[in-house]
């Protein structure tokens, strides 16, 4: 996740967000991040296309991003990393033995592998 910033707004440090409006789908995570930096800002829930809200509807955004290409396309850059995460597949050991679930784990893993970059596809 990255906190997006518009070049026109001049944010370079989390403290620059004091008193600003931040759009995000991750309201609680954003509030916790800001509190950790001693920043009081208005955090608003954003349902999709968050990156297009700067600067008309928000001063900054917190967005889930893999490559940052959408942020760059909207002339935003990452100010700071709020959280790094990875996807894991978790399943109850008994689930594959239930007939209706027998194909689901394999299908889900195939679907995930199809979306991974080539070096990780064999994982």
Secondary structure, 3 states (H helix, E strand, C coil): CEEEEECCCCCCCHHHHCCCEEEECCHHHHHHHHHHCCCCCEEEECCCCHHHHECCCECEEEECCCCCHHHHHCCEEEEEECCCCCCCCCCCCCHHHCHHHCCHHHHHHHHHHHHCCHHHCCC
